[in-house]
Amino acid sequence: MADQAVEPDGVQVSVTSAQSQFLGRTRELKELRADIERAGLDTLSGRKAPRARVLLIAGRPGSGRTALAEELVRQVARRYPDGVLRARLSEPDGTPVPMTRTAGDLLTALGLPTPPGAAEDDLTAALREGLTGRRVLLLLDDAADAEQVDALLPDAPDCLVVAVAQGPLTGISDVRPCTLGGLDTKSAVELLSRHTGSVRITVDPRAAEGLVEACQAQPAALMMAGGWLAARPQAAVADLTKHLHSQGDDGTALSRVFRLAYAALPGSAARILRLLSLAPAGRVDPHTASALAGCSVNGARHTLEDFVALGLLRRSGSPLAEYEVPGCLHPLLRAVTEAEDRPGELQLARARMLERTVRLLQSCRAITETDNPQAREKLAGTPRALRFPTPRAAADWLRLRRPALLASARLAVADGELDTLARRLMSQLVRAMVAHFGMQAAAPDLYGIHRLVLDVAERRDLPREQAAALLNLGDLDASTGRTADALVRYRAALDAGRRANDPYATGRAMESVGGAHQELGDHDRAADWFGRALAERLARGEREEAARLYGRIATAHTYAGHYGEAQRNWRAATAGYRKLGDVAAHARALSELARVQEYAGRPEESLRTCQEAVEWARRAEDVRLLAALHLRLADTLERLGDPTAALLHRSAAERMLGEEIQEDETPDPATEQDANACEIRSTSAED
């Protein structure tokens, strides 16, 4: 495989190639490489190609279509110095992956920003823009229809798109499909010999060719047949062929070989294999298999390795011990699971898997809380198999297992019967992501998780959780400039908070509504909503929050030009901070009051207030605020006709900050925003 630089959900990016173990398909590879070089319809008509060239590899699951695409990528990757992007466009069960998820992951793989909650058109447009001027090879695996591929096509003729699908992609122009059948006999026999060894093939070449014919030369079927023979050194190749023929024409060659391989498994291994159909995103590690089957982690690890040898699983290439269920086997596993396992047993297996995932996420987050004695004690009581040796190991696990973890959350919510576990899983997933990646980096994933939380809260009629999810979604909408959408979320959160009789959610929603109105330029409404939130805080005796809200009300009045109201509220904020003993906040509030007094045309009052603020800032040892106040004093003194005193204050500010503060960096009175005074949205640490 090529070296992978990034591996987000269903997307991989690689930049180099390695030695291949690929077999056969010489003719197909030659045709595909020639198709890259041929003149397209646009070139023949004299027009420059507006989009990337698209190559289509079409074939049934199990035909080796993805392996052929990967080999083509390996051979031509050096022509595309900006790397190779990979995206899987269908879930293991065949459900198309939402385009927002695919486009977002491709943007992340390119190192480009992914606005959380952005619309599909915006994300695909950003992706096309990000690919402009690059030479990238884009491998789109398991495309369900032409629309999926068309939405991701770069408007860059120097890029190449290799699409893998079951049939033609009608609607995309200038695409000639490379349709796959079985392998050529020589390559098929060699694939068998890799599993069985060359001796059994050499002594009976006709039997080997008969087995290839019985498997219809399909790579997936041949690999399972080879695994079956490798596990039975005494069996002849002809014996396997007879077993397959004895099944008649019941199903495809792949299903016949699978039934034979499955029937030969011990009962415990067969049960584990069946339950792998429940693995999220078709990805399984020893912990997942252990939880699904209720066995030990070591036992699950050995069984998974046995499945690889039998051709029933493949290693994912991840640094973790992670495996993938081949897409061609997923429907077969699901069918045998539905036939042999009772629904209650499957639900119990899902519950065990979710519980194990929750405990791993708790451990993943707890290892970052090294300064928390309670977290250390809880971590020490965690079983060794669930612990991470270092925070770096936990972060790597979270990054590499991210696709499966997000898929777990989606499947748990879609199930509808395990909502309590689903809520715990999403809560721990959010905390772990924020702890390891940070709020900003995790925001695109958090948006999807909060939407899932909202779905569960609405389904279960949990207004408190509904309010929390709406507030979180509103904050993410607001952070990406969708303020009108955020306002709708905040109002819905207010209704939910009132239904839940949750004073915190209600007050928080009121303040957020005010922040949204202020962002939209409606400062009078903003002040009104801040006032409502203030009344809630005062009723509960939350003096610190009340002082902060006085500042937000004053800021809204300042923007609206109501300087009298602004001064009254800043004085209230100042009094509140003084009673709380918060020296730094007191100084900042006095600084803002001085600013408003200057706007109101009262320079003498502004000068006195600013001088008082300087004393409080000096007590707070806030050098930056002190320097800013000296600069403001300098400006005020110049307006009052005292340039000498103004120069002294300006020199004092420059001494405090050295070269960092120059006169041209003096804060603009119309735009300078203080953390207390001019916070537009309610996403502060206090909330």
Secondary structure, DSSP 8 states (H G I E B T S, - for coil): ---EEE--TTEEEE-----------HHHHHHHHHHHHS--HHHHTT----S-EEEEEE--TTSSHHHHHHHHHHHHGGG-TT-EEEEE-B-TTS-B--HHHHHHHHHHHTT----TT--HHHHHHHHHHHHTT---EEEEEEE-SHHHHHHH--S-TT-EEEEEESS--TTSTT--EEE-----HHHHHHHHHHHH-HHHHHH-HHHHHHHHHHTTT-HHHHHHHHHHHHT-TT--HHHHHHHHHHTTT-S-HHHHHHHHHHHTS-HHHHHHHHHGGGSGGGEE-HHHHHHHHT--HHHHHHHHHHHHHTTS-EE---SSS-EE--TTTHHHHHHHHHHHS-HHHHHHHHHHHHHHHHHHHHHHHHTT-TT-HHHHHHHHTS-GGG--SSHHHHHHHHHHTHHHHHHHHHHHHHH-S-HHHHHHHHHHHHHHHHHHH-HHHHHHHHHHHHHHHHHHHHHHT-HHHHHHHHHHHHHHHHHTT-HHHHHHHHHHHHHHHHHHT-HHHHHHHHHHHHHHHHHTT-HHHHHHHHHHHHHHHHHTT-HHHHHHHHHHHHHHHHHHT-HHHHHHHHHHHHHHHHHHT-HHHHHHHHHHHHHHHHHTT-HHHHHHHHHHHHHHHHHHT-HHHHHHHHHHHHHHHHHTT-HHHHHHHHHHHHHHHGGG--GGG---TTT---TTT---SS-STT-
